[in-house]
Amino acid sequence: MNVRELRATLKKLDAIEDRSGHHVYFYLEIDEHDYRICKLSHSMRGELPSFVITDTVKRLKLTSREFTALADCQIEKPEFLQIWKFRVP
């Protein structure tokens, strides 16, 4: 997965992108709480290191297979929110 594909995937979830600091952060607002779901370097281009994808998958409370389905538009935001609410205590 490359940076463009990750950004597009997070955009499907209406993630808020914050570029104001030393890194680019993506946040999701769920039930009036902001959750940081991704951190990228401003200089990242091309293919992502595996640790970025792994960290993002964990923060989204998804399995690798579910994350791939989200990226491939097989999971939409309402279904993602159901998964999230089931897995977040």
N, C-alpha and C positions, 0 to 999 in steps of 0.2 A: 504494500500500500504506500502511496506517495502522499505528500503534504496536501496537494489539491484534493485528492479523494477523501482524506480525513476531514478537511474543512467542509467539503460538500456533505459528508455524512453527518457532521455535527450541526450543520446548517438545517438539515432535515428535522432536527430536534429543537430548532429555534434557540440554539445555544448563543449566548452573548459572548462576543469576542472583545477582550480587553488587551489592547496593544500599548498601553501607557507606561508600562514598566520595562524592566530588563528582559522579560520574557513575554510571550503571548499566552494569555490564559483564556480558557473557555469555561463559561459558567452556565448551568441550567437552573432555572427557577422552578421549583416544584413545591407546591403547597406553601408558598410564601417563604421558602428557604432557598438560599443560593448555594449550589454545590459546584465546586471546582471539578471539572471532569477531564481537563486536558491542559498540559503545559508544553509549549514549544519554544524553541529559540527563534529569535527574529531572523536569523540567518539560515534556518533550515530550508533546504530545497531538495527536490527529488525524492528518492525512496527514504522512508522513515526507518530509524533504527528499531529493532524489535522491542526494546524496552519502552519506547513511547507507546507503541500499540498495546503492549501488555498492560501498562499502567492505565491507559485510557479504558481498556476493556474492564479492568477491575473497578475503576471509578464509576463506570456505567452500570455495574452489577450485572454484567452479561457474561455468557460463555463466549469462547472464540467463535463458535458456530453461529450464535445469535448475533454477534457483532458483524460477521460476514453477511448474514441475512439482512441486517440493518443497512449496511453499505450497498447491498444489491437491491434495495427497495422492496424486500420481501417482508420486512417488519416496518410498520408505520409508527408514528409518534404515539397514538392512543394505545397500541399494543405494547410499545416500549414502556409507557407509564404504568401499565398493569404489571409488567414484569418488575419494574423498579419498586412499586409499592408493596409487592409480595415479598421482595428480598431485603428491603430496608426496614429494620426494626422500628 
